[in-house]
Amino acid sequence: MTDLSAAAPSSSPHHRGGASLIAPDARTQARNAAERRFRRFGLSAVLLGLVALVVLLASVLGNGVSAFRQTYVILPVTLEASVLDKAGNRNPDEMKKVTTLGYGKLMQEALIAALAERGIDTGDLKPKEIMALLSKEAPADLRDAVLADPSLIGQSIAFPAFATSRVDGYFKGRVTMDSAARDANISPAQLQLADAMRAAGLIETRLNPGFLTRPDASELRPEAAGLGVAILGSAYMMLVVLVLSLPIGVAASIYLEELAPKNRWTDLIEINIANLAAVPSIVFGILALALFINIAGLPQSAPIVGGLVLTLMTLPTIIIATRASLKAVPPSIRDAALGVGASRMQTIFHHVLPLAMPGILTGTILGLARALGESAPLLLIGMVAFVRDFPAAPPAGFFDPASALPVQVYSWTQRADPAFAERASGAIIVLLVFLLSMNALAILLRRRFERRW
């Protein structure tokens, strides 16, 4: 052995520097322990988020699913011509002279006769108290059905009339005999009569498609309130947002990313776009109130105003997403197109834009989903107003009063009757279905058209 080899340190992998590569030292153990703690922390955060989501969904579904079912009084009523069409012409214009009071009296007589026919004891209840089991909307619904089909006059039909919200709540567990004893709108005797009517087949709880198709109702008729006007208003607003925000956002993104010179002005524009994406939505509502209503003179509560303010909110999101998609296209695509003689615009529209389209569509859909759930700017432009009539078909319908799904949720939560709280939860379910559908569509589009480089 030479002096050099004797002086050299040991090259054994197990004794290098006095430490072992197999047995971790103290620093390695501390680092591994920190990694395990961080992994457990991340897993705990995910589980906590899932628990919160499950609790939220359970609360919304538990309170809102019952809104899609409604209690009806199946009323066998004879539509007497001597009352509803005295002239006998079956002319709807002449039949409109018969008000809901006339239909209400006809329904009251039919209800009392049906109870007597089935031998149901009404006790000391007066006819007015018996009729109070029916919704105040029931005579109007019967009148609308007769005016829509005058051939029903003279026939005996089984008309499904809304039961009052207290009766509906009783069969859904929201109202009890004890609470009815303290309630001025219902009595235990009336609920006992409702039990007897249900046993006799005069009352049943079934699916209520009117929750999605009917307009809003007054505070005295929560059982008749629906989302029809709100869904149509939201659809009109989303149409305005899509038509305006997509072309403007894509054009602005193409200019900033592909054509604009890089100087202080474009840097200032980019900073402002990023800042606008973080501006609170209520600020856009104040801007819309001042610009579109006070200055431009557009009508309040109109989908055109709501669509314009939501367009302002959505544009920064679409521009940022579109620029990121354009930037993700490899420079070699541009170089190859320019190398074979394509112009700058041909390169953009024939090669770069089609390749970036999946990301653009994804950003647009996510921007629309965010706009669909906004309520603060819509409250400032008056869309919280009670709207009973459906807006007309486009384009006139864009200027008619309407509501929106998030605003309808807010409106129902402000009303006193507990039935409106149930309907607010049901409206949240409808809104969540729309939002989940739009997010699922965005994911499908990205996976369908995405290309990996």
C-alpha positions as CSV (number, residue, x, y, z in Angstrom):
1,M,0.0,0.0,0.0
2,T,1.4,3.4,-1.0
3,D,1.4,6.5,1.2
4,L,-1.3,8.1,-1.2
5,S,-3.7,5.2,-0.9
6,A,-3.2,5.1,2.9
7,A,-3.9,8.7,3.2
8,A,-7.0,8.7,1.0
9,P,-10.4,8.6,2.8
10,S,-12.5,5.5,2.7
11,S,-14.6,5.2,-0.4
12,S,-17.1,2.9,1.1
13,P,-20.7,4.1,0.5
14,H,-21.6,3.2,4.0
15,H,-19.0,5.2,5.7
16,R,-18.5,8.4,3.7
17,G,-17.8,11.2,5.9
18,G,-18.8,9.2,8.9
19,A,-22.5,9.1,7.6
20,S,-24.5,6.3,6.1
21,L,-26.4,6.6,2.8
22,I,-28.8,3.9,3.9
23,A,-29.6,5.1,7.4
24,P,-30.9,8.7,7.1
25,D,-29.3,11.3,9.3
26,A,-31.1,13.7,11.6
27,R,-31.5,16.4,8.8
28,T,-33.0,13.9,6.4
29,Q,-35.4,12.6,9.0
30,A,-36.5,16.1,9.8
31,R,-37.1,16.9,6.1
32,N,-39.0,13.7,5.5
33,A,-41.1,14.4,8.6
34,A,-41.9,17.9,7.3
35,E,-43.0,16.5,4.0
36,R,-45.3,14.0,5.7
37,R,-46.8,16.8,7.8
38,F,-47.4,18.9,4.7
39,R,-49.0,16.0,2.9
40,R,-51.3,15.4,5.9
41,F,-52.1,19.1,6.0
42,G,-53.0,19.2,2.3
43,L,-55.1,16.0,2.7
44,S,-56.9,17.5,5.7
45,A,-57.6,20.7,3.8
46,V,-59.1,18.7,0.9
47,L,-61.2,16.6,3.3
48,L,-62.4,19.8,5.2
49,G,-63.4,21.3,1.9
50,L,-65.3,18.2,0.9
51,V,-67.1,18.1,4.3
52,A,-68.1,21.7,3.9
53,L,-69.4,21.1,0.4
54,V,-71.3,18.0,1.5
55,V,-72.9,20.0,4.4
56,L,-73.8,22.8,2.1
57,L,-75.3,20.5,-0.5
58,A,-77.2,18.5,2.1
59,S,-78.7,21.7,3.5
60,V,-79.7,23.1,0.1
61,L,-81.1,19.7,-1.1
62,G,-82.8,19.0,2.2
63,N,-84.7,22.3,2.2
64,G,-85.1,22.7,-1.6
65,V,-86.1,19.3,-3.1
66,S,-89.6,19.6,-1.6
67,A,-90.1,22.8,-3.7
68,F,-90.4,20.6,-6.8
69,R,-93.4,18.9,-5.2
70,Q,-96.7,20.5,-4.4
71,T,-99.9,19.6,-2.6
72,Y,-103.0,19.8,-4.8
73,V,-106.7,19.6,-4.0
74,I,-108.3,17.4,-6.8
75,L,-111.6,19.3,-7.1
76,P,-114.4,17.8,-9.2
77,V,-116.0,20.9,-10.5
78,T,-118.8,21.4,-13.1
79,L,-118.2,24.4,-15.3
80,E,-121.7,25.7,-15.6
81,A,-122.4,27.7,-18.7
82,S,-125.1,29.8,-16.9
83,V,-122.3,31.2,-14.7
84,L,-119.3,31.3,-17.0
85,D,-120.8,32.0,-20.4
86,K,-124.3,33.5,-20.1
87,A,-124.4,34.6,-23.7
88,G,-123.5,31.0,-24.8
89,N,-121.1,32.3,-27.6
90,R,-118.0,30.7,-26.2
91,N,-116.2,34.0,-27.0
92,P,-113.2,34.4,-24.7
93,D,-113.5,38.2,-24.9
94,E,-117.0,38.0,-23.5
95,M,-116.1,35.3,-21.0
96,K,-113.4,37.5,-19.5
97,K,-116.1,39.6,-17.9
98,V,-116.5,36.8,-15.3
99,T,-114.0,37.5,-12.6
100,T,-112.2,35.2,-10.3
101,L,-114.9,35.9,-7.7
102,G,-117.4,34.0,-9.9
103,Y,-115.0,31.1,-10.3
104,G,-114.2,31.1,-6.6
105,K,-117.9,30.7,-5.7
106,L,-118.2,27.8,-8.2
107,M,-115.2,26.1,-6.7
108,Q,-116.5,26.6,-3.1
109,E,-119.8,25.0,-4.0
110,A,-117.9,22.1,-5.7
111,L,-115.7,21.5,-2.7
112,I,-118.5,21.4,-0.2
113,A,-120.5,19.1,-2.5
114,A,-117.4,16.8,-2.8
115,L,-117.0,16.6,0.9
116,A,-120.6,15.8,1.5
117,E,-120.6,13.1,-1.2
118,R,-117.7,11.4,0.5
119,G,-119.2,11.7,3.9
120,I,-116.4,13.8,5.3
121,D,-117.4,15.6,8.5
122,T,-116.4,19.3,8.4
123,G,-117.3,19.9,12.0
124,D,-117.9,23.5,12.9
125,L,-115.9,24.8,10.0
126,K,-117.7,27.5,7.9
127,P,-117.7,27.4,4.1
128,K,-115.2,30.2,4.0
129,E,-112.8,28.3,6.3
130,I,-113.2,25.2,4.2
131,M,-112.4,27.2,1.0
132,A,-109.3,28.6,2.8
133,L,-107.7,25.2,2.3
134,L,-107.4,26.2,-1.4
135,S,-104.8,28.7,-2.6
136,K,-106.0,32.2,-3.5
137,E,-104.5,31.5,-6.9
138,A,-106.8,28.5,-7.6
139,P,-109.8,30.6,-9.0
140,A,-107.4,32.5,-11.3
141,D,-105.9,29.2,-12.6
142,L,-109.3,27.8,-13.3
143,R,-110.3,31.0,-15.1
144,D,-107.1,30.8,-17.2
145,A,-107.8,27.2,-18.1
146,V,-111.4,28.0,-19.2
147,L,-110.4,31.0,-21.3
148,A,-107.6,28.9,-22.9
149,D,-110.1,26.2,-23.8
150,P,-113.8,27.4,-23.9
151,S,-114.9,23.9,-24.9
152,L,-114.5,22.9,-21.2
153,I,-117.7,24.9,-20.3
154,G,-120.5,22.5,-19.5
155,Q,-118.2,19.7,-18.5
156,S,-117.4,18.2,-15.1
157,I,-113.6,18.1,-14.7
158,A,-111.2,17.1,-11.9
159,F,-109.3,20.3,-11.6
160,P,-106.0,20.2,-9.6
161,A,-106.0,23.3,-7.5
162,F,-103.1,24.5,-5.4
163,A,-103.6,23.9,-1.7
164,T,-102.6,26.8,0.6
165,S,-99.0,27.0,1.7
166,R,-100.0,26.0,5.3
167,V,-101.6,22.7,4.1
168,D,-98.7,22.1,1.8
169,G,-96.3,22.7,4.7
170,Y,-98.3,20.4,6.9
171,F,-97.9,17.4,4.5
172,K,-94.2,18.2,4.1
173,G,-93.6,18.4,7.9
174,R,-93.1,22.2,8.0
175,V,-96.4,22.8,9.8
176,T,-97.7,20.9,12.9
177,M,-100.8,20.9,14.9
178,D,-99.1,22.8,17.7
179,S,-97.9,25.5,15.3
180,A,-101.3,25.7,13.7
181,A,-102.9,26.4,17.1
182,R,-100.8,29.6,17.2
183,D,-101.2,30.5,13.5
184,A,-103.8,32.9,12.3
185,N,-103.8,31.5,8.8
186,I,-104.7,27.9,9.7
187,S,-106.3,26.0,12.5
188,P,-106.0,22.4,13.7
189,A,-109.5,21.7,12.6
190,Q,-108.7,22.7,9.1
191,L,-105.6,20.4,9.2
192,Q,-107.8,17.5,10.4
193,L,-110.1,18.2,7.5
194,A,-107.1,18.1,5.2
195,D,-106.1,14.7,6.6
196,A,-109.6,13.4,5.9
197,M,-109.6,14.8,2.4
198,R,-106.2,13.2,1.7
199,A,-107.5,9.8,2.9
200,A,-110.5,10.3,0.6
201,G,-108.3,11.0,-2.4
202,L,-109.2,14.7,-2.7
203,I,-105.7,15.9,-1.7
204,E,-102.4,14.6,-3.1
205,T,-98.8,15.7,-3.2
206,R,-97.1,15.3,-6.6
207,L,-94.5,16.8,-8.9
208,N,-95.0,20.5,-9.6
209,P,-93.7,21.5,-13.0
210,G,-95.1,25.0,-12.5
211,F,-92.2,25.8,-10.2
212,L,-90.0,26.1,-13.3
213,T,-92.6,27.6,-15.6
214,R,-94.9,29.9,-13.5
215,P,-94.1,33.6,-12.7
216,D,-93.5,34.9,-9.2
217,A,-96.5,35.3,-6.9
218,S,-97.4,37.7,-4.1
219,E,-96.6,37.1,-0.5
220,L,-100.1,35.8,0.1
221,R,-99.7,33.0,-2.5
222,P,-96.3,31.4,-2.0
223,E,-97.5,28.0,-3.3
224,A,-98.1,29.6,-6.7
225,A,-94.6,31.2,-7.0
226,G,-92.4,30.0,-9.8
227,L,-89.1,30.6,-11.6
228,G,-90.4,31.1,-15.1
229,V,-89.7,34.8,-15.4
230,A,-86.4,34.5,-13.7
231,I,-85.2,31.7,-15.9
232,L,-86.2,33.6,-19.0
233,G,-84.7,36.8,-17.8
234,S,-81.4,35.0,-17.0
235,A,-81.4,33.4,-20.5
236,Y,-81.9,36.8,-22.1
237,M,-79.1,38.3,-20.1
238,M,-76.7,35.4,-20.9
239,L,-77.6,35.9,-24.6
240,V,-76.6,39.5,-24.5
241,V,-73.4,38.7,-22.6
242,L,-72.4,36.0,-25.1
243,V,-73.1,38.2,-28.2
244,L,-71.1,41.2,-26.8
245,S,-68.4,39.8,-24.6
246,L,-67.1,36.9,-26.9
247,P,-66.2,39.0,-30.0
248,I,-65.0,42.0,-28.1
249,G,-62.9,40.0,-25.7
250,V,-61.4,37.8,-28.4
251,A,-60.6,40.8,-30.7
252,A,-59.0,42.7,-27.8
253,S,-57.0,39.7,-26.8
254,I,-55.7,39.1,-30.4
255,Y,-54.6,42.7,-30.7
256,L,-52.8,42.8,-27.3
257,E,-51.1,39.4,-27.8
258,E,-50.4,39.3,-31.5
259,L,-50.4,42.8,-33.0
260,A,-49.9,45.5,-30.3
261,P,-46.4,46.9,-29.8
262,K,-44.9,46.3,-26.4
263,N,-44.7,49.7,-24.8
264,R,-45.8,51.6,-21.7
265,W,-49.4,52.1,-23.1
266,T,-50.0,48.4,-23.7
267,D,-48.5,47.6,-20.3
268,L,-50.9,50.1,-18.8
269,I,-53.9,48.5,-20.6
270,E,-52.8,45.0,-19.4
271,I,-52.5,46.2,-15.8
272,N,-56.0,47.8,-16.0
273,I,-57.5,44.6,-17.4
274,A,-56.0,42.6,-14.6
275,N,-57.4,45.1,-12.1
276,L,-60.8,45.1,-13.6
277,A,-61.0,41.3,-13.1
278,A,-60.7,41.9,-9.3
279,V,-63.1,44.8,-9.0
280,P,-66.1,44.0,-6.8
281,S,-69.3,43.3,-8.8
282,I,-71.3,46.0,-7.0
283,V,-69.0,48.6,-8.5
284,F,-70.1,47.5,-12.0
285,G,-73.7,47.9,-10.8
286,I,-73.1,51.5,-9.7
287,L,-71.4,52.1,-13.1
288,A,-74.4,50.6,-15.0
289,L,-76.9,52.7,-12.9
290,A,-75.1,55.9,-13.8
291,L,-74.2,55.1,-17.4
292,F,-77.0,52.9,-18.9
293,I,-80.0,54.1,-16.9
294,N,-79.3,57.7,-15.8
295,I,-77.4,58.8,-19.0
296,A,-78.5,56.4,-21.7
297,G,-82.1,56.2,-20.4
298,L,-82.5,52.4,-20.7
299,P,-85.4,50.9,-18.7
300,Q,-84.8,49.5,-15.2
301,S,-85.2,45.8,-14.6
302,A,-84.6,45.1,-18.3
303,P,-82.4,42.2,-19.5
304,I,-80.6,44.5,-21.8
305,V,-79.2,46.5,-18.9
306,G,-78.4,43.4,-16.9
307,G,-76.7,41.9,-19.9
308,L,-74.6,45.1,-20.5
309,V,-73.4,45.3,-16.9
310,L,-72.6,41.5,-16.8
311,T,-70.7,42.0,-20.1
312,L,-68.5,44.6,-18.4
313,M,-67.8,42.1,-15.6
314,T,-67.1,39.2,-18.0
315,L,-64.8,40.9,-20.4
316,P,-61.7,40.9,-18.2
317,T,-62.1,37.2,-17.6
318,I,-62.5,36.4,-21.2
319,I,-59.6,38.6,-22.3
320,I,-57.2,37.0,-19.7
321,A,-58.3,33.5,-20.6
322,T,-58.0,34.2,-24.4
323,R,-54.5,35.7,-24.1
324,A,-53.3,32.7,-22.1
325,S,-54.7,30.4,-24.8
326,L,-53.0,32.4,-27.6
327,K,-49.8,32.5,-25.7
328,A,-49.9,28.7,-25.2
329,V,-49.7,28.1,-29.0
330,P,-46.1,27.3,-29.8
331,P,-44.2,30.0,-31.7
332,S,-43.1,27.4,-34.3
333,I,-46.7,27.4,-35.6
334,R,-46.5,31.1,-36.3
335,D,-43.0,30.8,-37.8
336,A,-44.0,27.9,-40.0
337,A,-47.1,29.8,-41.4
338,L,-45.1,32.9,-42.0
339,G,-42.3,30.9,-43.6
340,V,-44.6,29.5,-46.3
341,G,-45.9,32.9,-47.2
342,A,-48.9,33.5,-45.0
343,S,-49.7,37.0,-43.9
344,R,-49.9,38.1,-40.3
345,M,-53.7,38.0,-40.3
346,Q,-53.8,34.6,-42.1
347,T,-51.4,33.2,-39.5
348,I,-53.6,34.4,-36.7
349,F,-57.0,33.4,-38.1
350,H,-56.1,30.2,-39.9
351,H,-53.6,28.7,-37.5
352,V,-53.2,30.4,-34.1
353,L,-56.9,31.1,-33.3
354,P,-58.2,27.6,-34.2
355,L,-55.6,26.0,-32.0
356,A,-56.4,28.4,-29.1
357,M,-60.2,28.0,-29.5
358,P,-60.6,25.3,-26.8
359,G,-59.1,27.6,-24.1
360,I,-61.1,30.5,-25.4
361,L,-64.4,28.6,-25.2
362,T,-63.5,27.4,-21.8
363,G,-62.8,30.9,-20.5
364,T,-66.0,32.2,-22.1
365,I,-68.2,29.5,-20.5
366,L,-66.6,30.0,-17.1
367,G,-67.1,33.8,-17.5
368,L,-70.7,33.2,-18.3
369,A,-71.1,30.9,-15.3
370,R,-69.7,33.6,-13.1
371,A,-72.1,36.2,-14.6
372,L,-75.1,33.9,-14.2
373,G,-74.6,33.8,-10.4
374,E,-74.1,37.5,-9.9
375,S,-76.8,39.4,-8.0
376,A,-75.3,42.6,-6.5
377,P,-75.1,44.6,-9.8
378,L,-78.6,43.4,-10.8
379,L,-80.1,44.7,-7.5
380,L,-78.7,48.2,-8.2
381,I,-80.4,48.3,-11.6
382,G,-83.8,47.4,-10.2
383,M,-84.2,43.7,-11.2
384,V,-85.3,43.0,-7.7
385,A,-88.7,44.4,-8.5
386,F,-91.8,42.1,-8.5
387,V,-92.4,41.0,-12.1
388,R,-95.5,39.0,-12.9
389,D,-95.6,39.2,-16.7
390,F,-93.2,37.2,-19.0
391,P,-91.0,39.3,-21.2
392,A,-91.8,39.2,-24.9
393,A,-89.8,37.4,-27.6
394,P,-86.5,39.1,-28.7
395,P,-85.7,41.7,-29.5
396,A,-88.5,43.5,-27.8
397,G,-88.2,41.2,-24.7
398,F,-84.7,42.6,-24.0
399,F,-86.3,45.8,-22.9
400,D,-89.3,44.3,-20.9
401,P,-89.1,44.0,-17.1
402,A,-87.7,40.7,-15.9
403,S,-86.0,39.1,-13.0
404,A,-82.9,36.7,-12.7
405,L,-82.3,33.5,-10.8
406,P,-79.9,34.9,-8.1
407,V,-82.1,38.0,-7.6
408,Q,-85.2,35.7,-7.3
409,V,-83.4,33.8,-4.6
410,Y,-82.6,37.0,-2.7
411,S,-86.2,38.2,-3.1
412,W,-87.7,35.0,-1.7
413,T,-85.4,34.9,1.3
414,Q,-86.7,38.4,2.3
415,R,-90.3,37.3,2.5
416,A,-92.0,36.2,5.7
417,D,-93.8,33.0,4.8
418,P,-91.7,29.9,5.4
419,A,-92.8,28.5,2.0
420,F,-90.7,31.1,0.3
421,A,-87.6,29.9,2.1
422,E,-88.3,26.4,0.7
423,R,-88.7,27.9,-2.8
424,A,-85.5,29.9,-2.4
425,S,-83.6,26.6,-1.7
426,G,-85.3,25.1,-4.8
427,A,-84.2,28.1,-6.9
428,I,-80.6,27.6,-5.6
429,I,-80.8,24.0,-6.8
430,V,-81.8,25.1,-10.3
431,L,-79.0,27.7,-10.3
432,L,-76.5,25.1,-9.2
433,V,-77.7,22.8,-12.0
434,F,-77.1,25.5,-14.6
435,L,-73.7,26.3,-13.2
436,L,-72.6,22.7,-13.0
437,S,-73.8,22.1,-16.5
438,M,-71.8,25.1,-17.8
439,N,-68.7,24.0,-16.0
440,A,-69.1,20.4,-17.2
441,L,-69.4,21.8,-20.8
442,A,-66.2,23.8,-20.4
443,I,-64.4,20.6,-19.2
444,L,-65.7,18.6,-22.1
445,L,-64.8,21.2,-24.7
446,R,-61.2,21.4,-23.3
447,R,-60.8,17.6,-23.3
448,R,-62.3,17.3,-26.7
449,F,-60.2,19.9,-28.5
450,E,-57.1,20.2,-26.3
451,R,-53.8,19.5,-28.1
452,R,-50.6,18.7,-26.1
453,W,-47.4,20.0,-27.5
